[in-house]
């Protein structure tokens, strides 16, 4: 391991880390409302909505994310939809994780006693207002720990964007390793940087889970 070369490698890896964070944040912004939409559809009680949403969620959860990325990037152009590698990676990761987020929020909503919704309705609140003011705050409290854990998984799985040539951190490491053959140093740095990003999020998840259990 050649630690004397770290100062040469680090700027490129940090640039890749910036792309990793960008992909993660954008995917989270897209997947969260989409996941809420799937959750609402699955809980609507209308079979014409429940069945299609359930099929979408099950298919998405049953496919490897790398296959979804390949399909969006390589197959979509055949039907007239051409996306850059960056766009395909953000959309693919967001779509895949929206199915997991849907189940997280659905479980959170179902954990709230239905009697609270009925009590709010009896006080004159409409369904939407009762959901926003009474049910969703409690559901979010329950869903927050697994939701934050999803963010950690999303950050790590953003490395799959390297398979369609997005120059995030893993891809930067691959390019430098192929040109310098200093595999040990470069991939050790990549691992350290991923840990530096993930460990604080994991600690936050643990803290949120502990607070939720204490408040239960």
C-alpha positions in Angstrom: 0.0 0.0 0.0 1.5 3.3 -1.1 0.2 5.9 1.3 2.5 8.5 -0.2 0.1 8.7 -3.2 -3.0 9.4 -1.2 -2.8 13.1 -1.8 -2.8 12.4 -5.5 -5.8 10.1 -5.4 -8.0 11.9 -2.9 -9.1 14.9 -5.0 -10.5 12.6 -7.7 -12.2 10.3 -5.2 -13.7 13.3 -3.4 -15.1 14.5 -6.7 -16.6 11.1 -7.2 -18.0 11.3 -3.7 -19.7 14.5 -4.6 -21.4 12.7 -7.5 -22.4 9.8 -5.1 -24.0 12.3 -2.7 -25.8 14.1 -5.6 -27.2 10.8 -6.9 -28.4 9.8 -3.4 -30.0 13.1 -2.6 -31.9 13.4 -5.9 -33.0 9.7 -5.7 -34.3 10.3 -2.2 -36.2 13.4 -3.3 -37.9 11.5 -6.1 -38.4 8.2 -4.3 -40.0 9.7 -1.2 -43.2 11.2 -2.7 -43.3 8.3 -5.2 -43.2 5.9 -2.3 -46.0 7.8 -0.5 -48.0 7.6 -3.7 -47.6 3.8 -3.9 -48.5 3.5 -0.2 -51.6 5.6 -0.7 -52.6 3.5 -3.7 -52.0 0.2 -1.9 -54.1 1.4 1.1 -56.9 3.0 -1.0 -59.1 -0.1 -0.8 -60.0 0.3 -4.5 -59.1 -2.9 -6.3 -58.6 -1.1 -9.6 -55.8 0.9 -7.9 -54.5 -1.7 -5.4 -53.8 -4.4 -7.9 -51.6 -2.3 -10.3 -49.7 -0.7 -7.5 -49.1 -4.0 -5.8 -47.8 -5.5 -9.1 -45.5 -2.6 -9.6 -44.1 -2.9 -6.1 -43.6 -6.6 -6.2 -42.0 -6.5 -9.6 -39.6 -3.7 -8.6 -38.7 -5.5 -5.3 -38.1 -8.7 -7.2 -35.7 -7.3 -9.8 -32.0 -6.7 -9.1 -31.4 -2.9 -9.2 -28.6 -3.4 -11.7 -31.1 -4.9 -14.1 -33.4 -1.9 -13.7 -30.5 0.4 -14.4 -29.5 -1.5 -17.5 -33.1 -1.6 -18.7 -33.6 2.2 -18.3 -30.2 3.1 -19.9 -30.0 0.5 -22.7 -33.6 -0.5 -23.5 -35.5 2.7 -23.1 -33.7 4.2 -26.2 -35.3 1.5 -28.3 -38.7 2.9 -27.4 -37.7 6.5 -28.0 -36.6 7.5 -24.4 -33.0 8.4 -24.3 -31.4 9.3 -21.0 -27.9 10.2 -19.9 -26.2 7.8 -17.6 -26.6 10.2 -14.7 -30.4 10.6 -15.4 -30.8 6.8 -15.8 -29.0 6.1 -12.5 -31.1 8.6 -10.5 -34.4 7.5 -12.0 -33.5 3.8 -11.6 -32.4 4.0 -8.0 -35.3 6.3 -7.1 -37.8 3.9 -8.7 -36.4 0.8 -7.0 -36.3 2.4 -3.6 -39.7 3.9 -3.9 -41.2 0.4 -3.5 -39.3 -0.1 -0.2 -40.3 3.4 1.0 -43.9 2.6 0.2 -43.8 -0.4 2.5 -42.1 1.6 5.2 -44.8 4.3 5.2 -47.6 1.8 4.8 -46.4 0.0 7.9 -46.1 3.3 9.7 -49.7 4.4 8.8 -51.1 1.0 9.8 -49.4 1.1 13.1 -51.6 4.1 14.1 -54.8 3.0 15.9 -57.7 3.5 13.4 -59.7 4.8 16.3 -57.7 8.0 16.2 -58.7 8.7 12.6 -62.3 8.0 13.5 -62.1 10.3 16.5 -60.7 13.1 14.3 -63.4 12.6 11.7 -66.0 12.8 14.5 -64.6 16.2 15.5 -65.5 17.5 12.0 -62.1 17.0 10.2 -62.2 15.8 6.7 -60.3 12.6 5.8 -57.3 14.5 4.3 -57.1 16.9 7.2 -57.3 14.1 9.7 -54.6 12.1 7.9 -52.2 15.2 7.8 -52.8 16.4 11.3 -53.4 13.2 13.3 -52.2 10.0 11.5 -49.2 11.0 9.4 -47.2 12.7 12.2 -47.5 9.5 14.3 -46.8 7.3 11.3 -43.7 9.3 10.4 -42.4 8.9 13.9 -42.7 5.1 13.5 -41.3 5.1 9.9 -38.4 7.5 10.5 -35.8 4.9 11.7 -36.3 2.4 8.8 -36.6 5.4 6.4 -33.2 6.7 7.6 -31.8 3.2 7.2 -33.1 3.3 3.6 -31.0 6.4 3.0 -27.9 4.5 4.1 -28.7 1.7 1.7 -29.4 4.2 -1.1 -26.0 5.8 -0.5 -24.2 2.4 -0.8 -26.3 1.2 -3.8 -25.5 4.4 -5.7 -22.2 2.6 -6.5 -24.2 0.6 -9.0 -24.3 3.7 -11.1 -20.7 2.9 -12.0 -22.0 0.0 -14.1 -23.5 2.4 -16.6 -20.3 4.6 -16.6 -21.4 7.3 -14.1 -18.3 8.7 -12.6 -19.3 8.4 -9.0 -16.8 7.4 -6.3 -16.6 3.7 -7.2 -16.2 4.5 -10.9 -13.4 7.0 -10.1 -11.7 4.3 -8.1 -11.9 1.8 -11.0 -10.5 4.3 -13.5 -7.6 5.2 -11.3 -6.9 1.6 -10.3 -6.8 0.6 -14.0 -4.3 3.3 -14.8 -2.0 3.1 -11.8 -2.5 -0.6 -10.7 -2.4 0.6 -7.1 -5.5 -1.4 -6.3 -4.9 -1.7 -2.6 -4.4 2.0 -1.8 -7.2 3.2 -4.1 -9.9 0.7 -3.0 -8.9 1.2 0.6 -9.5 4.9 0.2 -12.9 4.2 -1.5 -13.9 2.0 1.4 -12.8 4.6 4.0 -14.8 7.3 2.2 -17.9 5.2 2.1 -17.6 4.5 5.8 -17.1 8.2 6.5 -20.4 8.9 4.7 -22.4 5.9 6.0 -21.3 5.6 9.7 -22.8 8.9 10.8 -26.1 8.0 9.0 -26.1 4.6 10.7 -25.5 6.2 14.1 -28.4 8.6 13.4 -30.6 5.6 12.5 -29.7 3.8 15.7 -30.4 7.0 17.8 -33.8 7.4 16.1 -34.6 3.8 16.8 -33.6 4.1 20.4 -35.7 7.3 20.9 -38.7 5.6 19.2 -38.5 2.6 21.6 -38.2 4.9 24.6 -41.2 6.8 23.5 -43.3 3.7 22.8 
